[in-house]
């Protein structure tokens, strides 16, 4: 009798969600055969990309404070984060350029032309 109950509960509509919840709690990663896809590795915040994304998050928080409450100090901090974002973006752009040149670059890669060299 118990086997019948187990067999019917395995096909209930909410069972898949319960399994996903258990999997998330166990931190097993993605299901077998599916690669894990993340925007960036949170453990690698020392990288330029990680720093850039952290600054974007900080900017968003300060910008929201300014927009919702009119907080002038938050506006100043938001501008500071924007300037750091510009600096980090330029740094990452240079890193990408170096990495592309170092990888040998085949005939299908574009040359890096500096269209903003006047800055």
Secondary structure, DSSP 8 states (H G I E B T S, - for coil): -HHHHHHHHTTSTTHHHHHHHHHHHHT--S-TTS----SS-TT-TTSHHHHHHHHHHHHHHHHHHHHHH--HHHHHHHHHHHHHHHHHHHHHHHHHHHHHHHT---TTS-----TTTT-
